[in-house]
C-alpha cells in the first residue's frame, strides 16, 4: 500500500536580492517627459516651474534669507574607498537548472499524460481505485528561481512551491515534461522481506497517477544520491524498530549495527549503502538525529505499528525544541566555543570555556595550501649596477613605462617590491609596496606606489597576543599611496611575491613570499578589513590595484555611476543656508554632453519660519526652484524622500526625526511668491509615483533570515525588521519575561523563540542534538548579537568577578556561532568601553582568521536623533564575497559629542587614531 508524506516539507533556498527602487521618468501632467531646456508644468497652468535653455548657471538660491550666523564644521561621510584586484571572486556554489539544448519540444504535465495514454487501453481499464504509473528519466527539482534544490531538507519548512522536469516514459513513448508542481512523494519497500526501495512522486493533475524516478540529470545526481541514501537509512531504522518493538534510541550505539549487519549482509543494496560510511562506524545515533524528521514522518504515515513505539516516546522523540530551564544556578555555566575560538580566548578566560569539536568539523577547516614555487633569483637583493632598462612605453610626454629591468630582474607595474627603509626604523622592519607607476628620469628612474601594511600597522597592533599562525606572512593593501612625489628607483631593495586573495601563504618558508587577503582602510573613527571582490572597482580602472587618492578621477563619471534621474541626494550648504544642515535635492535631469545636472531643491520648514512651521526636522517642502549644478565634490550621499499625503499617519521610518536620512513632504513651496500650498490631485498622483514610500522600495527584496542572539525584548531585531531587509526567524535569550515581550512586539508570527542559554543551544547544534527548532547550517543570513555588557561597563566596579568574566566570555560565544553557522553577516553591539578590553581585539583577530571582513565604528544615539548621549561600539562582519555594510550616516549633531565620545579611541594603526 502506498502512503503519502506531508507536503509541508517543501521549500526553497534562501536568496537575497539587492534593494529595488521604482524608477519613473519625470513627466508633466500631460504625460510628456520633462527635459532640460524646456518649460514644463508640474503643478498647473498658473504654477509653472521653468528653466531657460541658456546653459549652466551654477548659482544657488540667493533669495533664501540667512536665519542665523551659527555654523559648525560638517564633514561628509565617505562611502568607503574601493579596491580592485584581478583575482577571481569567490561565490556561493549554486547550480542553476538549465534547459536541455537537444530537446526542441516541451510539454506540460497534462499534455504529456494525454500523449502517453493516447491509443492505449490503460485509461479505459482503470477504475477509481487503480493506481497507474510512468517512469521518469533525467529527473530534476528546482525552485521558482530555476535553482536546483533538494526537495527534502531536514527540519526545513518551505513556503513556496517547487517544480520538477523530466522525460516521461511509457513503453516506447518518450516525452519531455517541464514545470510540474511538486506535490507529494512516497516510499515503497518497507519490511525485512524487501531489499529495494522505490520513490514515487504524485501527479499534480491526475489522481491515482504516480511517477517512478529511473534516472536524474547529471546536475541533480549528487542531491538525489544523498536523498536515496537517507531513504535507505530510514527504511533500515524503521524495519529495526518494527522487528524489535522495545528498542530505544541508545540502542543505536551498537545494537542497530549488529542487527542490520546480521540480517542484511550479502544484500547488494545494503552493501552499496553501508559502503558510504566509515568501515569503523558502529554508532548510528548522530546519523539518525540528522535525519530524525524524515524517519518520524515515515513512521507516522506507516501507522501506529511504527510510530507508537518506545523509540519515539523518549527524549529523542521529534518535537519543537523548547525549554524553560534557567541558566541561573549555583554554578556558572561555561561558555561553549569551537576549537578555533578556544585558541583565541582560552588564556583570557581560563576554566570558563567549554570547547566542543563539531561533528562536521572538517567543513570548518580550510584546505591545505599548495607550494607553488618561485624563482629565487628573481627575488634577490638588487645591487643597482648599471643603467636601468625601461620597456613598454605608456606615455611619451610623461615618460611612463610598463616595466623596468634592474640588474637582471624585471619589475612591472603591478609588482610588489621591498623598499629600503629609513634609518630611523629598526633592522627587522620591512617596507613593502605595490608599484603603480614607473617613470624614466634622465639615466635613472622613479616610482610611485601604494604601501602594503603588516598586521602591526593596522588596529591589530592592539592585540596583546597575535595568535594567527601566518601573521608574519600577511600583508594588507591600503590607501596609503605615494602619488604626490616620486621615489627614486634606487630605493627598491628587491622584488617581492605577494599572493592576493589567498588565505594562507603558499610558501611559508620563503621570506620573500607573502599573501594579502584583505585591504585595510583606516578611515575616520573606524577601521575596516575588506576582501577583494568584483564590486570593489575604481572608476576608469579596468584592471590592477589602485590607490584611493582619486585626484584625477572624473567626478561627473563617479556621480553617474552612483545616481540616476529622480534620485534624491544631499549636498553641502551654499551661501545663505543653515550651515549645519545639508540641502536636500532631487535630480531632475542629467546633461551628459556638458557634464552637469539639473537639481530641484527641497526646503525645510525650519528654514523658512521656525515659529510658524516648527515641526519635525525631516519634514520638507517640494519647491519650484530648479538650478544647474556641477560641483560634484559637494555631493554628500543619497537620501530617501517620500510623499506623505496630508492627514496620513507617518510610517515607522519617518518617526525618528530624519534618522537614516529619511525625509518626507506634504506641501509645495513657491519661491518667488513665498507661499505654501497643498498639491492638487494631479500632483498628488505624480508625487506618489516619483516619491514612493520606503516599504514600496524594499518590498521586492528577499529578506535576510536572522538569528537574534541575546535578543532580550527584541529592540535590535525589531529595528532591523522595520528597516525592511531582515526577518527575525530565531531568537535566543535566557530571560523568560523578555522573551514574552519579544513575542508581543514581533512583526513575524513564525519566529522561533528559544528560552535557553546560548551555550546549550550551540552545544546541541554542534552535536546535532534536539535541533528541531534550530536553524540548519546555511540557513542563517545575518546574526545580531548584543552580548552582555555588564562586565565591560564603567559603572561595574567588580569587573574581575566570576560573574563579570563569564558575561565577558560570551563574546567568544558569538564568535563560535559565527564559526559554526557561517552567516553572511554579523552585527555585534556593546558598550563603547569594550574597545579598551583585550577581548575585543581578540574577537577581531579571530573573525579575520575565520575569513570574515570587519568594520568597527563608534555610534552615538544623539547622532541618530535620540535625546541621550549613549555611545556604542558596532562591529560589522561579512563573509568573503559579500559587500561589507556601512554604518548609518550621522544625521544629527551635538556640540559636546565629539569631545566626550572620541577621546581615547583605540589605535587604528600607522599612527592613526
LINJOCOR-V996884 format. One record per residue. N is the residue number from 1. RES is the residue in one letter. SS is DSSP state (helix for helix, strand for strand, loop for the rest). BURIAL is I if it has 24 or more other C-alpha atoms within 12 Angstrom, else O. Layout:
n=<N/N>
res=<RES/RES>
ss=<SS/SS>
burial=<BURIAL/BURIAL>
This chain:
n=<1/2/3/4/5/6/7/8/9/10/11/12/13/14/15/16/17/18/19/20/21/22/23/24/25/26/27/28/29/30/31/32/33/34/35/36/37/38/39/40/41/42/43/44/45/46/47/48/49/50/51/52/53/54/55/56/57/58/59/60/61/62/63/64/65/66/67/68/69/70/71/72/73/74/75/76/77/78/79/80/81/82/83/84/85/86/87/88/89/90/91/92/93/94/95/96/97/98/99/100/101/102/103/104/105/106/107/108/109/110/111/112/113/114/115/116/117/118/119/120/121/122/123/124/125/126/127/128/129/130/131/132/133/134/135/136/137/138/139/140/141/142/143/144/145/146/147/148/149/150/151/152/153/154/155/156/157/158/159/160/161/162/163/164/165/166/167/168/169/170/171/172/173/174/175/176/177/178/179/180/181/182/183/184/185/186/187/188/189/190/191/192/193/194/195/196/197/198/199/200/201/202/203/204/205/206/207/208/209/210/211/212/213/214/215/216/217/218/219/220/221/222/223/224/225/226/227/228/229/230/231/232/233/234/235/236/237/238/239/240/241/242/243/244/245/246/247/248/249/250/251/252/253/254/255/256/257/258/259/260/261/262/263/264/265/266/267/268/269/270/271/272/273/274/275/276/277/278/279/280/281/282/283/284/285/286/287/288/289/290/291/292/293/294/295/296/297/298/299/300/301/302/303/304/305/306/307/308/309/310/311/312/313/314/315/316/317/318/319/320/321/322/323/324/325/326/327/328/329/330/331/332/333/334/335/336/337/338/339/340/341/342/343/344/345/346/347/348/349/350/351/352/353/354/355/356/357/358/359/360/361/362/363/364/365/366/367/368/369/370/371/372/373/374/375/376/377/378/379/380/381/382/383/384/385/386/387/388/389/390/391/392/393/394/395/396/397/398/399/400/401/402/403/404/405/406/407/408/409/410/411/412/413/414/415/416/417/418/419/420/421/422/423/424/425/426/427/428/429/430/431/432/433/434/435/436/437/438/439/440/441/442/443/444/445/446/447/448/449/450/451/452/453/454/455/456/457/458/459/460/461/462/463/464/465/466/467/468/469/470/471/472/473/474/475/476/477/478/479/480/481/482/483/484/485/486/487/488/489/490/491/492/493/494/495/496/497/498/499/500/501/502/503/504/505/506/507/508/509/510/511/512/513/514/515/516/517/518/519/520/521/522/523/524/525/526/527/528/529/530/531/532/533/534/535/536/537/538/539/540/541/542/543/544/545/546/547/548/549/550/551/552/553/554/555/556/557/558/559/560/561/562/563/564/565/566/567/568/569/570/571/572/573/574/575/576/577/578/579/580/581/582/583/584/585/586/587/588/589/590/591/592/593/594/595/596/597/598/599/600/601/602/603/604/605/606/607/608/609/610/611/612/613/614/615/616/617/618/619/620/621/622/623/624/625/626/627/628/629/630/631/632/633/634/635/636/637/638/639/640/641/642/643/644/645/646/647/648/649/650/651/652/653/654/655/656/657/658/659/660/661/662/663/664/665/666/667/668/669/670/671/672/673/674/675/676/677/678/679/680/681/682/683/684/685/686/687/688/689/690/691/692/693/694/695/696/697/698/699/700/701/702/703/704/705/706/707/708/709/710/711/712/713/714/715/716/717/718/719/720/721/722/723/724/725/726/727/728/729/730/731/732/733/734/735/736/737/738/739/740/741/742/743/744/745/746/747/748/749/750/751/752/753/754/755/756/757/758/759/760/761/762/763/764/765/766/767/768/769/770/771/772/773/774/775/776/777/778/779/780/781/782/783/784/785/786/787/788/789/790/791/792/793/794/795/796/797/798/799/800/801/802/803/804/805/806/807/808/809/810/811/812/813/814/815/816/817/818/819/820/821/822/823/824/825/826/827/828/829/830/831/832/833/834/835/836/837/838/839/840/841/842/843/844/845/846/847/848/849/850/851/852/853/854/855/856/857/858/859/860/861/862/863/864/865/866/867/868/869/870/871/872/873/874/875/876/877/878/879/880/881/882/883/884/885/886/887/888/889/890/891/892/893/894/895/896/897/898/899/900/901/902/903/904/905/906/907/908/909/910/911/912/913>
res=<X/X/X/X/X/X/X/X/X/X/X/X/X/X/X/X/X/X/X/X/X/X/X/X/X/X/X/X/X/X/X/X/X/X/X/X/X/X/X/X/X/X/X/X/X/X/X/X/X/X/X/X/X/X/X/X/X/X/X/X/X/X/X/X/X/X/X/X/X/X/X/X/X/X/X/X/X/X/X/X/X/X/X/X/X/X/X/X/X/X/X/X/X/X/X/X/X/X/X/X/X/X/X/X/X/X/X/X/X/X/X/X/X/X/X/X/X/X/X/X/X/X/X/X/X/X/X/X/X/X/X/X/X/X/X/X/X/X/X/X/X/X/X/X/X/X/X/X/X/X/X/X/X/X/X/X/X/X/X/X/X/X/X/X/X/X/X/X/X/X/X/X/X/X/X/X/X/X/X/X/X/X/X/X/X/X/X/X/X/X/X/X/X/X/X/X/X/X/X/X/X/X/X/X/X/X/X/X/X/X/X/X/X/X/X/X/X/X/X/X/X/X/X/X/X/X/X/X/X/X/X/X/X/X/X/X/X/X/X/X/X/X/X/X/X/X/X/X/X/X/X/X/X/X/X/X/X/X/X/X/X/X/X/X/X/X/X/X/X/X/X/X/X/X/X/X/X/X/X/X/X/X/X/X/X/X/X/X/X/X/X/X/X/X/X/X/X/X/X/X/X/X/X/X/X/X/X/X/X/X/X/X/X/X/X/X/X/X/X/X/X/X/X/X/X/X/X/X/X/X/X/X/X/X/X/X/X/X/X/X/X/X/X/X/X/X/X/X/X/X/X/X/X/X/X/X/X/X/X/X/X/X/X/X/X/X/X/X/X/X/X/X/X/X/X/X/X/X/X/X/X/X/X/X/X/X/X/X/X/X/X/X/X/X/X/X/X/X/X/X/X/X/X/X/X/X/X/X/X/X/X/X/X/X/X/X/X/X/X/X/X/X/X/X/X/X/X/X/X/X/X/X/X/X/X/X/X/X/X/X/X/X/X/X/X/X/X/X/X/X/X/X/X/X/X/X/X/X/X/X/X/X/X/X/X/X/X/X/X/X/X/X/X/X/X/X/X/X/X/X/X/X/X/X/X/X/X/X/X/X/X/X/X/X/X/X/X/X/X/X/X/X/X/X/X/X/X/X/X/X/X/X/X/X/X/X/X/X/X/X/X/X/X/X/X/X/X/X/X/X/X/X/X/X/X/X/X/X/X/X/X/X/X/X/X/X/X/X/X/X/X/X/X/X/X/X/X/X/X/X/X/X/X/X/X/X/X/X/X/X/X/X/X/X/X/X/X/X/X/X/X/X/X/X/X/X/X/X/X/X/X/X/X/X/X/X/X/X/X/X/X/X/X/X/X/X/X/X/X/X/X/X/X/X/X/X/X/X/X/X/X/X/X/X/X/X/X/X/X/X/X/X/X/X/X/X/X/X/X/X/X/X/X/X/X/X/X/X/X/X/X/X/X/X/X/X/X/X/X/X/X/X/X/X/X/X/X/X/X/X/X/X/X/X/X/X/X/X/X/X/X/X/X/X/X/X/X/X/X/X/X/X/X/X/X/X/X/X/X/X/X/X/X/X/X/X/X/X/X/X/X/X/X/X/X/X/X/X/X/X/X/X/X/X/X/X/X/X/X/X/X/X/X/X/X/X/X/X/X/X/X/X/X/X/X/X/X/X/X/X/X/X/X/X/X/X/X/X/X/X/X/X/X/X/X/X/X/X/X/X/X/X/X/X/X/X/X/X/X/X/X/X/X/X/X/X/X/X/X/X/X/X/X/X/X/X/X/X/X/X/X/X/X/X/X/X/X/X/X/X/X/X/X/X/X/X/X/X/X/X/X/X/X/X/X/X/X/X/X/X/X/X/X/X/X/X/X/X/X/X/X/X/X/X/X/X/X/X/X/X/X/X/X/X/X/X/X/X/X/X/X/X/X/X/X/X/X/X/X/X/X/X/X/X/X/X/X/X/X/X/X/X/X/X/X/X/X/X/X/X/X/X/X/X/X/X/X/X/X/X/X/X/X/X/X/X/X/X/X/X/X/X/X>
ss=<loop/loop/loop/loop/loop/loop/helix/helix/helix/loop/loop/loop/loop/loop/loop/loop/loop/loop/loop/loop/loop/loop/loop/loop/loop/loop/strand/loop/loop/loop/loop/loop/strand/loop/loop/loop/loop/loop/loop/strand/strand/strand/strand/strand/loop/loop/strand/strand/strand/loop/loop/loop/loop/loop/loop/loop/loop/loop/loop/loop/loop/loop/loop/loop/loop/loop/loop/loop/loop/loop/loop/loop/loop/loop/loop/loop/loop/loop/loop/loop/loop/loop/loop/loop/loop/loop/loop/loop/loop/loop/loop/loop/loop/loop/loop/strand/loop/loop/loop/loop/loop/loop/loop/loop/loop/loop/strand/loop/helix/helix/helix/helix/helix/helix/helix/helix/helix/loop/loop/loop/loop/helix/helix/helix/helix/loop/loop/loop/loop/loop/loop/strand/strand/strand/strand/strand/strand/strand/strand/strand/strand/strand/loop/loop/loop/loop/strand/strand/loop/loop/loop/loop/loop/loop/loop/loop/loop/loop/loop/loop/loop/loop/strand/strand/strand/strand/strand/strand/strand/strand/loop/loop/strand/strand/strand/strand/strand/strand/strand/strand/strand/loop/loop/loop/strand/strand/strand/strand/loop/loop/loop/loop/loop/loop/loop/loop/loop/strand/strand/strand/strand/strand/loop/loop/loop/loop/loop/loop/strand/strand/strand/strand/strand/loop/loop/strand/loop/helix/helix/helix/helix/helix/helix/helix/helix/helix/helix/helix/helix/helix/helix/helix/helix/helix/helix/helix/helix/helix/helix/helix/helix/helix/helix/loop/loop/loop/loop/loop/helix/helix/helix/helix/helix/loop/helix/helix/helix/helix/helix/helix/helix/helix/helix/helix/loop/loop/loop/helix/helix/helix/helix/helix/helix/helix/loop/loop/loop/loop/loop/loop/loop/loop/loop/loop/helix/helix/helix/helix/helix/helix/loop/helix/helix/helix/helix/helix/helix/helix/helix/helix/helix/helix/loop/helix/helix/helix/helix/loop/loop/helix/helix/helix/loop/loop/loop/loop/loop/loop/loop/loop/loop/loop/loop/loop/loop/loop/loop/loop/loop/loop/loop/loop/loop/loop/strand/strand/strand/loop/helix/helix/helix/helix/helix/helix/helix/loop/loop/loop/loop/loop/loop/loop/strand/strand/strand/loop/loop/loop/loop/loop/helix/helix/helix/helix/loop/loop/loop/loop/loop/loop/loop/loop/loop/loop/loop/helix/helix/helix/helix/loop/loop/loop/loop/loop/loop/loop/loop/loop/strand/strand/strand/strand/strand/strand/strand/loop/loop/loop/loop/strand/strand/strand/strand/strand/strand/strand/loop/loop/strand/strand/strand/strand/loop/loop/loop/strand/strand/strand/strand/loop/loop/loop/loop/loop/loop/loop/loop/loop/loop/loop/strand/strand/strand/strand/strand/strand/strand/strand/strand/strand/strand/loop/loop/strand/strand/strand/strand/strand/strand/strand/strand/strand/strand/loop/helix/helix/helix/loop/helix/helix/helix/helix/loop/loop/loop/loop/loop/loop/loop/loop/helix/helix/helix/strand/strand/strand/strand/strand/strand/strand/strand/loop/loop/loop/loop/loop/strand/strand/helix/helix/helix/strand/strand/strand/strand/strand/strand/strand/strand/strand/loop/loop/loop/loop/loop/loop/loop/loop/loop/loop/loop/loop/strand/strand/strand/strand/strand/strand/strand/strand/strand/loop/loop/loop/loop/strand/strand/strand/strand/strand/strand/loop/loop/loop/loop/loop/loop/loop/loop/loop/loop/loop/loop/loop/loop/loop/loop/loop/loop/loop/loop/loop/loop/loop/helix/helix/helix/helix/helix/helix/helix/helix/loop/loop/loop/loop/loop/strand/strand/strand/strand/loop/loop/loop/loop/loop/loop/loop/loop/loop/loop/loop/strand/strand/strand/strand/strand/strand/strand/strand/strand/loop/loop/loop/loop/strand/strand/strand/strand/strand/strand/strand/strand/strand/helix/helix/helix/helix/loop/helix/helix/helix/helix/loop/loop/loop/loop/loop/strand/strand/strand/strand/strand/strand/strand/strand/strand/strand/strand/loop/loop/helix/helix/helix/strand/strand/strand/strand/strand/strand/strand/strand/strand/loop/loop/loop/loop/loop/loop/loop/loop/helix/helix/helix/loop/loop/loop/loop/loop/loop/loop/strand/strand/strand/strand/strand/strand/strand/strand/strand/loop/loop/loop/loop/strand/strand/strand/strand/loop/loop/helix/helix/helix/helix/helix/helix/helix/helix/helix/helix/loop/loop/loop/helix/helix/helix/helix/helix/loop/loop/loop/loop/loop/strand/strand/strand/strand/strand/strand/loop/loop/loop/loop/loop/helix/helix/helix/helix/helix/helix/helix/helix/helix/loop/loop/strand/strand/strand/strand/strand/strand/strand/strand/loop/loop/helix/helix/helix/helix/helix/helix/helix/helix/helix/helix/loop/loop/loop/loop/loop/loop/strand/strand/strand/strand/loop/loop/helix/helix/helix/helix/helix/helix/helix/helix/helix/loop/loop/loop/loop/loop/loop/loop/loop/loop/loop/loop/loop/loop/loop/loop/strand/strand/strand/strand/loop/loop/loop/loop/loop/loop/loop/loop/loop/loop/loop/loop/loop/loop/loop/loop/helix/helix/helix/helix/helix/helix/helix/helix/helix/helix/helix/helix/helix/helix/helix/helix/helix/helix/helix/helix/loop/loop/loop/strand/strand/strand/strand/strand/strand/strand/helix/helix/helix/helix/helix/loop/helix/helix/helix/helix/helix/helix/helix/helix/helix/helix/helix/helix/helix/loop/loop/strand/strand/strand/strand/strand/strand/strand/strand/helix/helix/helix/helix/loop/loop/loop/loop/loop/loop/strand/strand/strand/strand/strand/strand/strand/strand/loop/loop/loop/loop/loop/loop/loop/loop/loop/loop/loop/loop/loop/loop/loop/loop/loop/loop/helix/helix/helix/helix/helix/loop/loop/loop/loop/loop/loop/loop/strand/loop/loop/strand/loop>
burial=<O/I/O/I/I/O/I/I/I/I/I/I/I/I/I/I/O/O/O/O/I/O/O/O/O/I/I/I/O/O/O/O/O/I/I/I/I/O/O/I/I/I/I/O/O/O/I/O/I/I/I/O/O/O/O/I/O/O/O/I/I/O/O/I/O/O/O/O/O/O/O/O/O/O/O/I/I/I/O/I/I/I/I/I/I/O/O/O/O/O/O/O/O/O/I/O/I/O/O/O/O/O/O/O/O/I/I/I/I/I/O/I/I/O/O/I/I/O/O/O/O/O/O/O/O/O/O/O/O/O/O/I/I/I/I/I/I/I/I/I/I/I/I/I/I/I/I/I/I/I/I/I/I/I/I/I/I/I/O/O/I/I/I/I/I/I/I/I/I/I/O/O/O/I/I/I/I/I/I/I/I/I/I/I/I/I/I/I/I/I/I/I/O/O/I/I/I/I/I/I/I/I/I/I/O/O/O/O/I/I/I/I/I/O/I/I/I/O/I/I/I/O/I/I/O/O/I/I/I/I/I/I/I/I/I/I/I/I/I/I/I/I/O/O/O/O/I/I/I/O/I/I/O/O/O/I/I/O/I/I/O/O/O/I/O/O/O/O/O/I/O/O/I/I/O/O/O/O/O/O/O/O/O/I/I/I/I/I/I/I/I/I/I/I/I/I/I/I/I/I/I/I/O/O/O/I/I/O/I/O/I/I/O/O/O/I/I/I/O/O/I/I/O/O/O/O/O/O/O/O/O/O/I/I/I/I/I/I/I/I/I/I/I/I/I/I/O/I/I/O/O/I/I/I/I/I/I/I/O/O/O/O/O/I/O/O/O/O/O/O/O/O/O/O/O/O/O/O/I/I/I/I/O/I/O/O/O/I/I/I/O/O/O/O/O/O/O/O/O/I/I/I/I/I/I/I/I/O/I/I/I/I/I/I/I/I/I/I/I/I/O/O/O/O/O/O/O/O/O/I/I/I/I/I/I/I/I/I/I/I/O/O/O/I/I/I/I/I/I/I/I/I/I/I/I/I/I/I/I/I/I/I/I/O/I/I/I/I/O/I/I/I/I/I/I/I/I/I/I/I/I/I/I/O/O/O/I/I/I/I/I/I/I/I/I/I/I/I/I/I/I/I/I/I/I/I/I/I/O/O/I/I/I/I/I/I/I/I/I/I/I/I/I/I/I/I/I/I/I/I/I/I/I/I/O/I/I/I/I/O/O/O/O/I/I/I/I/I/O/O/O/O/O/O/O/I/I/O/I/I/O/O/I/I/I/I/I/I/I/I/I/I/I/I/O/I/I/I/I/I/I/I/I/I/I/I/I/I/I/I/I/O/O/O/O/I/I/I/I/I/I/I/I/I/I/I/I/I/O/O/O/O/O/O/O/I/I/I/I/I/I/I/I/I/I/I/I/I/I/I/I/I/O/I/I/I/I/I/I/I/I/I/I/I/I/O/O/O/O/I/O/O/I/I/O/I/I/I/I/I/I/I/I/I/I/I/I/I/I/I/I/O/O/O/O/I/O/O/I/O/O/O/I/I/O/I/I/I/I/I/I/I/I/I/I/O/I/I/O/O/O/O/I/I/I/I/I/I/I/I/I/I/I/I/I/I/I/I/I/I/I/I/I/I/I/I/I/I/I/I/I/I/I/I/I/I/O/O/I/O/O/I/I/O/O/I/O/I/O/O/I/I/I/I/I/I/I/I/I/I/I/I/I/I/I/I/I/I/I/I/I/I/I/I/I/I/I/I/I/I/I/I/I/I/I/I/I/I/I/I/I/I/I/O/O/O/O/O/O/O/O/O/I/O/I/I/I/I/I/I/I/I/I/I/I/I/I/I/I/I/I/I/I/I/I/I/I/I/I/I/I/I/I/I/I/O/I/I/I/I/I/I/I/I/I/I/I/I/I/I/I/I/I/I/I/I/I/I/I/I/I/I/I/I/I/O/O/O/I/O/I/I/I/I/I/I/I/I/I/I/I/I/I/I/I/I/I/I/I/I/I/I/I/I/O/O/O/O/O/O/I/I/O/O/I/I/I/I/I/I/O/O/O>
